[in-house]
Amino acid sequence: MDWRAWHDAYGIPDSWLARRLRAVRGRDLIDVLADHSRRDGVRARLVELDPGNTAPAREPARRAGLTRVEVVTGDASLADHYAQAARP
């Protein structure tokens, strides 16, 4: 499955993914945090297996100055990717 192509439907206003996005807003974590008053208190780790999806997420986080948002290329089902994030 080409997950990057699958995500392209988010950019089509009337697609089912765009409608889903409006409902859950999960994919825009970076956009929401960029302007949030408590942005510097948020620490996040985004884990995605496909580097075609993680690479484009890193740049917006960097541009927004979200230094506590990590984008990790890896299997989100593996607890190892979250264990480090749970440490202070």
Contacts in CASP RR format, 6 or more apart in sequence:
PFRMAT RR
TARGET T0000
AUTHOR 0000-0000-0000
METHOD contacts of the structure
MODEL  1
MDWRAWHDAYGIPDSWLARRLRAVRGRDLIDVLADHSRRDGVRARLVELD
PGNTAPAREPARRAGLTRVEVVTGDASLADHYAQAARP
3 49 0 8 1.000
3 50 0 8 1.000
3 52 0 8 1.000
3 53 0 8 1.000
4 50 0 8 1.000
4 52 0 8 1.000
4 53 0 8 1.000
7 17 0 8 1.000
7 53 0 8 1.000
9 15 0 8 1.000
9 16 0 8 1.000
9 17 0 8 1.000
9 18 0 8 1.000
10 17 0 8 1.000
10 18 0 8 1.000
10 21 0 8 1.000
10 27 0 8 1.000
11 17 0 8 1.000
11 18 0 8 1.000
12 18 0 8 1.000
21 27 0 8 1.000
21 28 0 8 1.000
25 32 0 8 1.000
29 44 0 8 1.000
29 46 0 8 1.000
29 69 0 8 1.000
30 57 0 8 1.000
30 60 0 8 1.000
30 61 0 8 1.000
30 64 0 8 1.000
30 66 0 8 1.000
30 69 0 8 1.000
31 60 0 8 1.000
33 39 0 8 1.000
33 42 0 8 1.000
33 44 0 8 1.000
33 64 0 8 1.000
33 66 0 8 1.000
33 69 0 8 1.000
34 60 0 8 1.000
34 64 0 8 1.000
34 65 0 8 1.000
34 66 0 8 1.000
36 42 0 8 1.000
39 66 0 8 1.000
40 68 0 8 1.000
41 68 0 8 1.000
42 66 0 8 1.000
42 68 0 8 1.000
42 69 0 8 1.000
43 68 0 8 1.000
43 69 0 8 1.000
43 85 0 8 1.000
44 68 0 8 1.000
44 69 0 8 1.000
44 70 0 8 1.000
45 69 0 8 1.000
45 70 0 8 1.000
45 72 0 8 1.000
45 81 0 8 1.000
45 82 0 8 1.000
45 84 0 8 1.000
45 85 0 8 1.000
46 54 0 8 1.000
46 57 0 8 1.000
46 69 0 8 1.000
46 70 0 8 1.000
46 71 0 8 1.000
46 72 0 8 1.000
47 72 0 8 1.000
47 74 0 8 1.000
47 75 0 8 1.000
47 76 0 8 1.000
47 81 0 8 1.000
47 82 0 8 1.000
48 54 0 8 1.000
48 57 0 8 1.000
48 71 0 8 1.000
48 72 0 8 1.000
48 73 0 8 1.000
48 74 0 8 1.000
48 76 0 8 1.000
49 73 0 8 1.000
49 74 0 8 1.000
49 75 0 8 1.000
49 76 0 8 1.000
50 73 0 8 1.000
51 73 0 8 1.000
54 71 0 8 1.000
54 72 0 8 1.000
54 73 0 8 1.000
54 74 0 8 1.000
57 71 0 8 1.000
58 71 0 8 1.000
61 69 0 8 1.000
61 71 0 8 1.000
70 85 0 8 1.000
72 81 0 8 1.000
74 81 0 8 1.000
75 81 0 8 1.000
END
